[in-house]
Each structure stands twice: as C-alpha cells, then as structure tokens.
Amino acid sequence: TTSSSVGASRRRRSSAIARAAVDAKPIAPGSAYPAKEHCSRCGLCDTKHVGHVKDACAFLGESAARFTASEITTHGRARALDGDEARLGVVDDVFYATMNAPVPGAQWTGIVTSV
C-alpha cells in the first residue's frame, strides 16, 4: 500500500472511532467513574462524549503516569500525598473563589469559564 492509502485508512478508522464515541451512553448515576477516587467529576463521563475519556482524562493511563515526572521537572518536587496537593498537584498556596452569580449549567460556578 502507498503512504496516502495508509493515511486514508487511518483517517477512516479514526472517524469511525470518533463516531462510536459520540454515540456512547453516559455512565449511569451511582456507577463508578473510570478514574475512581481520583475523579474530579469534570462531567465528561456524564455526557455522550464518555467514549473519549480514555484519551481525555488526565487521571487515566499514560497521563497519570506522567504526573510525577512533570511535577518534578516543573516544580522541583513531587506533590505531597496528603492535603490539597493530593487532588490539585504541587501548590504554593490554595485560593478559593466563586462567581457572585454562577454561570447557568457550569460544573461549579463558572469562574474558570469566565476567565
């Protein structure tokens, strides 16, 4: 096969996978999320796009394995496994904020979306 036909074959396969993922059913209420106790409840698993979670979730697969190395490279140390750093990664200070008027339909208050 030529390189162009191989590329076309990969694109067709990728498109088929993407279509299948779009048609996926969200995780049933009360069911375990794929990232289990690490899940941030971002909402992806609660949508029809749950089929993309394996590639998109920072807490699954190779993404999770890269955390420690990237934290050490970026911050000079790995996260502490207790307190806020267990959930948030390496931090100097943690600040909490909310919108005065939450954005309708936002996961939390919509503050990050508004930035």
CORFENJO-V465426 format. One record per backbone hydrogen bond with DSSP energy under -0.5 kcal/mol. CO is the residue of the C=O (numbers start at 1). NH is the residue of the N-H. If there is no record, write none. Layout:
co = {CO	CO}
nh = {NH	NH}
This chain:
co = {2	3	4	5	6	7	8	9	10	11	12	13	14	15	16	17	18	19	21	21	28	33	35	36	43	44	45	47	48	48	49	50	52	52	53	57	60	60	61	61	62	63	63	64	66	67	68	69	70	71	71	71	72	82	83	84	84	85	100	103	109	110	111}
nh = {6	7	8	9	10	11	12	13	14	15	16	17	18	19	20	21	22	23	24	51	31	36	38	39	46	47	27	50	24	51	52	53	55	56	57	60	63	64	64	65	66	66	67	67	70	71	72	73	74	75	76	77	76	85	86	87	88	89	102	106	103	114	115}
